[in-house]
Amino acid sequence: MISRTVLLASVAACLAMTACGDAPAPPEASRAEAAAPAPDAPEAAAPPSFDIAEIPVSDAPLGDFPYFSVPEGYYTNEQFSSTIEAGRFPMWVGDMFIAVEGRIHQANIRVDDGKSFSTLEVEEKVRDAIAGAGGVELSNMVIPKSHTQDVLTRAFTQEFSNGLCWPSEPVRTYVVHRTDKDIWVHACTYGGIGAAWVIVETATSVAMPEPVDAATLGAQLDDGEARLPIAFPSASTALPDNAQSQVAALASALEARPALRLEILGYAGAMGDAAADALSKDRARAVIDALESLGIAGERLRGADAPEPEASQEEGAAPAPETARVILVRSP
């Protein structure tokens, strides 16, 4: 089952660069000043959207991860590349970022000795290789500064230092959509001297974590904090079908505690940025909506960003209701 993806309005990427050959990288503090950013595009009349289910499914033969090789005449090595077994990377699709979670490979691409670097050659070879695997180009543009300014952090640029380029140059985003996985590619060149890419493999189906029953959740709520295991598909806020039993168990625990309110916190992987925060809140909202559909009153439920209910100031008023916290987790 192909999962729906989610708009992350305040995420950004592609904001760092790595040195190529003997060309020095600008200091960390001056990365944003490497070149003047492109002007932001006018606001769209309608909200942007992206649905990977609309991308044609490919069954072209593939090798092993990371599936694509550095173009002939160019190279990378262990110093300039790395693989993260489980991570998260925001992919630009033309008008928004998609938070893609999975196995991540990144590499800085350099030209062989005796050969001149060619931006057009690298772009063409990368595009042809991905198209040969049934991939589709989603975007080829300079990302507007309004979308990139929030993640120019030392932590982000260090984590993906081998896979990112200057913010003043175009980023090309591709995806190979398959029945068992999606393969995303963030590709870029910088300064006419080097290139980089980030390749992310994300499974299209997610196994359900071991369930927790209503009695266990109830005991946790009595202690003030419960952990609800739900495996959202990558970048999705849609509650998976196999999570309905977990939400039903939580609803049962709440029905047995009619005076209890809940504060629900989501999750969105390890990246601590605005995108992760937005995705967390949306996933918590999905659980709140599901609980309401099962008959739990909305006034008993709130996300972590919602204000506390105002306590009555009238003399003799009942005390504020007790609140427990529910944290959504990938596994118990």
Summary of the structure (lengths in Angstrom):
residues: 332
radius of gyration: 22.9
end to end distance: 23.8
largest distance: 85.8
contacts: 1024
relative contact order: 0.17
helix: 26%
strand: 26%
